[in-house]
């Protein structure tokens, strides 16, 4: 008899992974090697933009590197139209967020493996 999968567990793990990815990106930005500099330079729009990225990550069923980059690009495009920030500032933040994929994916993988045990 085939083993039944619990769809709510799959969705729950995906949501947990997306949430962790978003939180890891934010934490790394503010507390990583350049954290002090980033904290000083943080502007309200940047914090809101990161929040929007986290929301979209939480809503995503699966988070892969291309999906992660696409979410950041989509949010950055929205902020380019509706904020006083310059395009260069928005591009810099988007570039910085994209650099953290390896850190985020490692944190998510580690969390998933500890959940399985």
N, C-alpha and C positions, 0 to 999 in steps of 0.2 A: 504494500500500500504506500503510495507516495506521501512524503512528509508535507504537511500543510505549513504554509508560511503565514505568519501573522503580519498583515499589512500595516497595522498600526505601529508595530515595532520597527518596520522598515522606514515608515514616514517619520517616526520619532527619532530614529538614529540620524536620518538625513537632516531633520530640523536641528538636532543637537550639534551635528557637524557644522552646519551653516552658522549657527549661533557662535560656536567656538571659533570659527574662522573669522567672523566679524570682530569678536572680542579680542582675539589675538592680534589682529591688524591694528586696532585702536590702542591696545596696550603696548605693542611694539613701537608704534608711532610716538607715544608719549613717554615711554619708559625705557626704550631701547638706547643704543649707543648715542644717538643724537636727540634723545628725549628732552633734555634741558633746553636745547635750542628750539626744538619743535614746540615745547610748551610756551616759550616766550613769543613765538611767531604765530601761534594759533589764533585764528580769527573766527568769529561766529559762523560765517558761511562754511568754513572748513570743517568745523565740528558738526554742523548740520549735514554737510555732504557725506561725511564719514558715517553719520547716523543713517542716512538714506541707503548707503551701501550695505550697512549691517541689516537693515530691514529687508532689502532685496535678497541678501544672502539667506536670511531666515525663511523667506518665502520660497526660495529655490528648493526643488525636490532633490537635486543632486548638485554638488559643487565640484567642478573640475577647473583646471587652470583656464581654458578658453571661456568657460562660463563666468568665472571670477573676473577675468579681464573685460568681458563684455558688459558685466554689471557696472564695473567702474567707468567704462567708456560711456554708457548710457546715462549714468548719474552726472558725469562730468559735462556731457553735452547739455543737460538740463540746467546746470549751474552756469554754464557759459552764457545762456540766454537771460537768466533771471537774477543775477547778482551784480554787485558792483566790483566784484573781483575781476582781475585781468585774466585774459586767456592764459598768459604765462603762469600765473599763480595756480590756476585750475589744472593746467597740464603738469605742473610740478607736483602737486598733491596726487594726481592720478598716477603719475610715474612712480612716486614713492609708495603708494598703496600696492601697485602691481609688483614692486620689488619684494614684497613680503609674502608672496605666494608659497615659497618653499618653507618658510617658517610656519605659516598657517597650515599647510597641508601636513607637515610633520606633526604638529600639535593635534590635528584632527585624527591622524592615523594612530598616534599614541593613545589618544582618548578612546578610540574605537577598539584597539587591541586590549586595553585595560577593562573595557566593558564586557568583552567576550570571556574573560577569565572568571 
